[in-house]
Amino acid sequence: MTGKDRAMLADAARRLQPLVDPARSAALTTHITPDGDGIGAELCLRGYLRSRGIETRIINTEPLPARYRFLDPDGCVEVFERGRHEEYLRNADLIFMLDNSATSRMGPLEPSIRASRATTICIDHHNVTEPFWKVNIIDPDACATGELVFQIIKAMGGEIDRNAAQAAYVSMVTDTGYFRFSKTSPRCHEAAAELLAAGVDPPRVYAEVYERNTAALMRLGGVALADLRQEEGGRLAWIRLTREQVQGCQAELEDTSDIVNDLLTIDGVVMAVLFKELEGDRTKLSFRSKGSLDINRLAARFGGGGHTNAAGAIVAGTLQEAIQRVLPSCRELLNQPA
């Protein structure tokens, strides 16, 4: 870990300690459509706060995806219901937003969080700071928000148990593509080693996160890949999914964003896009890239966001309209001077 990293974490601990020490209750949440990093960060931080005697509830906009349920054997992650959760959010001492700073991605929790008396704290590794949060702890050098949470807990003199360590490890492996994306660093591997020493079970993590695909999703992936298109000398690969195809494979409830990852295994491809038709003349865009090609900049053009190598957005318009609108920007980004 560099001196800059240590200074940042020491500063984060200095700012958080006076808030955590007197706190009696805390609410943890993440962005809409929670992913492995947001969920892992929540569960890791929950373990630490509860060890401090702080009543801590995780309140998300949606249930845990099946692949992450093993992290929550006691079913502590709650799905927001206005009548059930408004009072707790309004009266909590602390509200932590993890892996997201954008108020636009709070979904139905936004009114309750805005109305709360709590000190609001954002911990994130995306390079965006929104002034709504009373405390912003943003570290773009962290490979995942879960890694950042783990490092902050250590900086405050805390320890985590095996379950919290496993949650932080899931944050890291999902956001680094199992340690292959650009933010994989010595600091990242040092943290992974500490988490393994705390009892993380790598074979189980891999099996739970990456080997729980349904037959419906596999069929749908085959349908999508059968219509693979390549452009720009093979550097750009894209596929599309219609609602009819999704329904025909009985895959309406499946998360299809990972299907696009397979396109990056094609020799020469450095950018991949999945266009998925949604209800109401909307289209979901899933972008992936290799190396330093910043796909997050592309997603931002269409009101989305994410990481350098993995990002997404939802745009208005039919599937064909979205394809015609987005592909020119993909070609433009690919052909910009390095």
Secondary structure, 3 states (H helix, E strand, C coil): CCHHHHHHHHHHHHHHHHHHCCCCEEEEEECCCCCHHHHHHHHHHHHHHHHCCCEEEEEECCCCCHHHHHHCCCCCEEECCHHHHHHHHHHCCEEEEECCCCHHHCHHHHHHHHCCCCEEEEEECCCCCCCCCCEEEECCCCCCHHHHHHHHHHHCCCCCCHHHHHHHHHHHHHHCCCCCCCCCCHHHHHHHHHHHHCCCCHHHHHHHHHCCCCHHHHHHHHHHHHCCEEEHHHCEEEEEECHHHHHHCCCCCCCCHHHHHHHHHCCCCCEEEEEEEECCCEEEEEEEECCCCCHHHHHHHCCCEECCCEEEEEEECCHHHHHHHHHHHHHHHHCCCC
